[in-house]
Each structure stands twice: as C-alpha cells, then as structure tokens.
C-alpha cells in the first residue's frame, strides 16, 4: 500500500497532469474490478504482482508504440491546421 494516495488516485493525478502518458498499473492488492476501473480511467494496462518480466516488457513496448502513433496523429493534425491557416501556400 502506498502512503497518502492509492493507485487509482495516482492514476487520476497522472492523467490530469499528463493526459497522453501511458500508465501501466502494477499492483499486489488489486482485483479484476480494480483493473477494469483503472483502464476506464485511462490506464493502458494492468499487471498483478508478481509480474512476469516478459509480460511487463511486452506491455511497455505496446504502450510506447501507442504513444508514437498518437504523437504522429497529433503532428498530422497540426500540419493540416497550419496548412489551412496559411491558405495552402506551403
């Protein structure tokens, strides 16, 4: 157990301050219901302790890939917006 704040509160704060950050929750005190709740709140995925290192590594790689894809979509949207604002001069 973490002092002052539980995992769900921590997730809520992370997503409030850094909404695009992918969060993988790791718990020794959770349940399937908690995992579902965390993912509804924006967690990328959830692991129970003791977590298998290969599972954690695979989830981290998937989270990194999702972040890269999201960043690319943002870049494309910004480029289209810039193009519209400039009247397509570029």
Secondary structure, DSSP 8 states (H G I E B T S, - for coil): --SSS-HHHHHHHHHHH-TT---EEEESS--HHHHHHHHHTT-SEEEESS--HHHHHHHHHHHHHHHHHHHHHHHHHHHHHHHHHTTT--
